[in-house]
Amino acid sequence: MFRLRRKNKIRAGGPDPRPKDAVEARKRNRVILKWVLTGGIAVNGALGLLLLYIVFLHLPYFNLQQVGVNGNRRLSREEVIEASQLEGGINLLTVSLGDVAERLKRHPWIRSATVYRRFPGRINVEIEERTPRAILAAGKLYYVDEQAQFFTRLLPGDHVNYPLFTGVNAENLESNASEVSEMIRLGLTLMDTLDRSGFGLDRSEIAEIHIDLNEGLSILTSSGRTLVLGRENFDRKLNRYERLKRFLTHRGEWNNARFIDLDYEDRALVRPGRAPAQG
């Protein structure tokens, strides 16, 4: 008789008949499939967002309908909007607020600008204008702001009731702009000193403040008197001027004092005639 032989069972812990390369290939395939699915989801999401953005671009809700302007005193609302270059109907989502603010700050009267969106259909603009403190005569007339910067030329009809700085020409303005600004800053400090204490000199008496880039500042009064003050210690020098005025008035000689040099440590030089200003 023939006996049926059983096939030998694979013992536990014996060699795996599956090829090792096939196992590794299946692992790689699963990783690749995972990345393909993830990439597909990401692409679909991006396409969906792009489609949503395109839809938003064409919704009237996001179109610019109104520009609000705050902080303007000298400039009209129309002038501010013109400087911003904002046009009605543009989509608010495409507007670069930083670019709009930079365009506004290029206007000579605008020191700073803040721009922000307000949905639906509105952009608000807040500006800080420059404040004129004086006028600089340097070939042409320029407004000077509170930071001693000359920022724009005067136009016909502009207000001229400000302190006048003289002694600077167009060449000085181009080659020594920082020095001129520093002298103007000293002049504004001088005016503030007079506003606080007076020192026997009314601000309305001042016809001009003369700048000499080497020697400093001089005041020319409406009565034709020249006061040399230099660059520093204005309080002390003006206090000396006040005492000198009282003394000479008491002696009846004040009207003859036409040129007073106060740019000394502890005295003043008085002359009966006006010395020519230099610079």
C-alpha positions as CSV (number, residue, x, y, z in Angstrom):
1,M,0.0,0.0,0.0
2,F,1.0,3.4,-0.7
3,R,1.2,5.8,2.3
4,L,0.2,9.4,1.9
5,R,3.0,11.7,3.1
6,R,2.1,14.9,4.9
7,K,3.8,18.0,3.9
8,N,6.1,19.2,6.5
9,K,4.8,22.2,8.4
10,I,6.9,25.3,8.7
11,R,8.3,25.4,12.1
12,A,7.8,28.5,14.2
13,G,10.9,30.7,13.9
14,G,11.9,29.2,10.7
15,P,12.8,31.2,7.5
16,D,10.0,33.4,6.0
17,P,9.3,32.2,2.5
18,R,8.2,35.7,1.5
19,P,10.9,37.6,-0.3
20,K,12.3,40.5,1.7
21,D,12.3,42.9,-1.3
22,A,8.5,42.4,-1.7
23,V,7.8,43.5,1.8
24,E,10.0,46.6,1.5
25,A,8.3,47.5,-1.8
26,R,4.8,47.3,-0.2
27,K,6.0,49.7,2.6
28,R,7.3,52.1,0.0
29,N,4.1,52.0,-1.9
30,R,2.1,52.7,1.2
31,V,4.3,55.8,1.9
32,I,4.0,57.0,-1.6
33,L,0.2,56.6,-1.6
34,K,0.0,58.5,1.7
35,W,2.0,61.4,0.2
36,V,-0.1,61.4,-3.0
37,L,-3.3,61.5,-1.0
38,T,-2.0,64.3,1.2
39,G,-0.7,66.3,-1.8
40,G,-4.1,65.9,-3.5
41,I,-5.9,67.2,-0.5
42,A,-3.6,70.1,-0.2
43,V,-3.9,71.0,-3.9
44,N,-7.7,70.8,-3.7
45,G,-7.7,73.0,-0.6
46,A,-5.4,75.6,-2.3
47,L,-7.6,75.6,-5.4
48,G,-10.7,76.0,-3.2
49,L,-9.1,79.0,-1.4
50,L,-8.1,80.5,-4.8
51,L,-11.6,80.1,-6.1
52,L,-13.0,81.7,-3.0
53,Y,-10.5,84.6,-3.3
54,I,-11.5,85.2,-6.9
55,V,-15.2,85.2,-5.8
56,F,-14.4,87.7,-3.1
57,L,-12.6,90.0,-5.6
58,H,-15.8,90.3,-7.6
59,L,-18.2,90.8,-4.6
60,P,-19.5,94.4,-4.3
61,Y,-19.1,94.1,-0.5
62,F,-15.4,94.4,-0.9
63,N,-15.3,97.3,-3.3
64,L,-14.1,100.7,-2.0
65,Q,-17.1,103.1,-1.7
66,Q,-15.9,105.7,0.8
67,V,-12.7,107.2,2.1
68,G,-12.8,108.7,5.6
69,V,-10.2,111.4,6.4
70,N,-9.3,112.5,10.0
71,G,-6.6,114.9,11.3
72,N,-6.6,117.3,8.4
73,R,-6.7,121.0,9.2
74,R,-4.9,122.8,6.4
75,L,-5.5,120.2,3.7
76,S,-8.9,119.5,2.4
77,R,-10.4,116.0,2.3
78,E,-10.1,116.0,-1.4
79,E,-6.4,116.9,-1.3
80,V,-5.7,114.0,1.2
81,I,-7.6,111.5,-1.1
82,E,-5.7,112.8,-4.1
83,A,-2.4,112.3,-2.3
84,S,-3.4,108.7,-1.3
85,Q,-4.2,107.8,-4.9
86,L,-7.2,105.7,-3.8
87,E,-9.8,105.3,-6.5
88,G,-13.4,104.4,-5.9
89,G,-14.4,100.8,-6.9
90,I,-11.1,99.1,-6.2
91,N,-11.2,96.0,-4.2
92,L,-10.2,96.5,-0.5
93,L,-8.5,93.1,-0.5
94,T,-6.0,94.2,-3.1
95,V,-5.1,97.6,-1.4
96,S,-1.7,97.7,0.2
97,L,-2.3,99.9,3.3
98,G,1.5,100.5,3.7
99,D,1.9,101.8,0.2
100,V,-1.0,104.2,0.7
101,A,0.5,105.5,3.9
102,E,3.9,106.0,2.1
103,R,2.2,107.9,-0.7
104,L,0.5,110.2,1.8
105,K,3.8,110.9,3.6
106,R,5.3,112.2,0.4
107,H,3.0,115.2,0.6
108,P,5.0,118.1,2.2
109,W,2.2,118.9,4.7
110,I,1.7,115.4,6.0
111,R,4.1,114.3,8.7
112,S,2.6,110.8,9.4
113,A,-0.3,108.7,8.1
114,T,-2.2,105.6,9.3
115,V,-4.5,103.7,6.9
116,Y,-6.9,100.9,7.8
117,R,-9.9,99.1,6.3
118,R,-13.5,99.1,7.5
119,F,-15.8,96.7,5.8
120,P,-18.0,97.1,4.0
121,G,-16.5,99.3,1.4
122,R,-14.5,101.9,3.5
123,I,-10.9,102.9,4.1
124,N,-10.1,105.3,6.9
125,V,-7.1,107.6,6.7
126,E,-5.7,109.4,9.7
127,I,-2.9,112.0,9.2
128,E,-0.8,114.3,11.2
129,E,-0.1,117.6,9.5
130,R,3.1,119.6,9.9
131,T,2.6,122.8,12.0
132,P,4.4,125.9,10.7
133,R,6.5,127.6,13.3
134,A,8.5,130.0,11.2
135,I,9.5,131.1,7.7
136,L,12.9,130.8,6.2
137,A,14.1,133.3,3.5
138,A,16.7,131.6,1.4
139,G,16.2,132.9,-2.1
140,K,12.6,131.7,-1.8
141,L,10.4,131.6,1.3
142,Y,9.9,128.2,3.0
143,Y,7.7,127.1,5.9
144,V,9.6,125.7,8.9
145,D,7.9,123.1,11.1
146,E,8.1,122.5,14.8
147,Q,11.1,120.1,14.3
148,A,13.1,122.9,12.5
149,Q,12.6,121.3,9.1
150,F,11.9,123.5,6.1
151,F,9.3,121.5,4.2
152,T,7.5,123.5,1.5
153,R,7.6,126.8,-0.3
154,L,5.1,129.5,0.4
155,L,2.4,130.1,-2.2
156,P,0.5,133.3,-2.9
157,G,-2.1,133.8,-0.2
158,D,-0.3,131.6,2.4
159,H,-0.1,133.0,6.0
160,V,3.1,134.9,6.7
161,N,2.5,135.8,10.4
162,Y,5.5,133.7,11.6
163,P,9.0,134.5,12.8
164,L,11.3,135.2,9.8
165,F,14.7,133.6,9.6
166,T,17.2,135.3,7.3
167,G,20.9,135.2,6.4
168,V,20.8,131.9,4.4
169,N,21.0,131.7,0.7
170,A,20.0,128.9,-1.7
171,E,23.6,127.6,-1.8
172,N,23.7,127.3,2.0
173,L,20.4,125.5,1.9
174,E,21.7,122.9,-0.5
175,S,25.2,122.3,0.9
176,N,24.6,122.9,4.6
177,A,21.0,121.8,5.2
178,S,21.6,120.1,8.5
179,E,23.5,123.1,9.9
180,V,20.7,125.4,8.8
181,S,18.2,123.2,10.5
182,E,20.2,123.2,13.7
183,M,20.4,127.0,13.6
184,I,16.6,127.2,13.1
185,R,16.1,124.8,16.0
186,L,18.2,127.2,18.2
187,G,16.0,130.1,16.9
188,L,12.8,128.3,17.9
189,T,14.3,127.6,21.3
190,L,15.1,131.3,21.5
191,M,11.5,132.2,20.6
192,D,10.2,129.8,23.3
193,T,12.5,131.4,25.8
194,L,11.1,134.9,25.0
195,D,7.5,133.5,25.2
196,R,8.2,132.2,28.7
197,S,9.9,135.2,30.3
198,G,9.8,138.2,27.9
199,F,13.0,139.8,29.2
200,G,11.9,143.2,28.2
201,L,11.6,142.2,24.5
202,D,8.1,141.7,23.1
203,R,7.9,139.0,20.4
204,S,6.0,141.5,18.2
205,E,9.1,143.7,18.1
206,I,11.1,141.0,16.3
207,A,11.4,141.7,12.6
208,E,13.7,138.8,11.8
209,I,16.2,136.3,13.3
210,H,19.4,136.5,11.4
211,I,21.4,133.2,10.9
212,D,25.2,133.2,10.7
213,L,26.5,129.7,10.4
214,N,29.7,130.6,12.1
215,E,28.7,133.2,14.7
216,G,25.1,132.1,15.6
217,L,21.9,134.1,15.9
218,S,21.0,137.8,16.0
219,I,17.7,139.5,16.5
220,L,16.7,142.4,14.3
221,T,13.9,144.5,15.8
222,S,11.2,146.4,14.0
223,S,12.8,149.6,15.4
224,G,16.1,148.8,13.7
225,R,18.0,147.5,16.7
226,T,20.4,144.5,16.4
227,L,20.9,142.0,19.3
228,V,23.7,139.5,18.9
229,L,23.0,136.3,20.9
230,G,25.3,133.7,19.5
231,R,24.5,130.0,20.0
232,E,23.8,129.3,23.7
233,N,22.8,130.6,27.1
234,F,19.9,132.6,25.8
235,D,18.3,133.0,29.2
236,R,21.4,134.5,30.7
237,K,22.0,136.8,27.7
238,L,18.4,138.0,27.6
239,N,18.4,138.7,31.3
240,R,21.5,140.8,30.8
241,Y,19.7,142.6,27.9
242,E,16.7,143.4,30.2
243,R,19.0,144.9,32.9
244,L,20.9,146.9,30.2
245,K,17.7,148.2,28.8
246,R,16.5,149.5,32.2
247,F,19.9,151.1,32.9
248,L,20.1,152.9,29.5
249,T,16.5,153.9,29.7
250,H,17.1,155.5,33.1
251,R,20.0,157.4,31.7
252,G,18.0,158.5,28.6
253,E,20.4,156.6,26.2
254,W,18.3,153.7,25.2
255,N,17.3,155.1,21.8
256,N,20.9,155.5,20.9
257,A,21.7,151.8,21.5
258,R,21.3,150.4,18.1
259,F,23.7,147.5,18.2
260,I,24.0,145.3,21.3
261,D,26.4,142.4,21.3
262,L,25.4,140.1,24.2
263,D,27.6,137.1,23.1
264,Y,30.0,137.5,26.0
265,E,30.4,135.7,29.2
266,D,29.6,138.6,31.6
267,R,29.1,141.9,29.7
268,A,27.6,143.5,26.6
269,L,29.0,145.6,23.9
270,V,26.8,148.6,22.9
271,R,27.2,150.7,19.8
272,P,25.2,153.7,18.7
273,G,24.9,152.6,15.1
274,R,23.8,149.3,13.6
275,A,26.7,147.1,12.6
276,P,26.1,145.2,9.3
277,A,25.0,141.6,9.9
278,Q,27.2,139.0,8.3
279,G,26.3,135.7,6.7
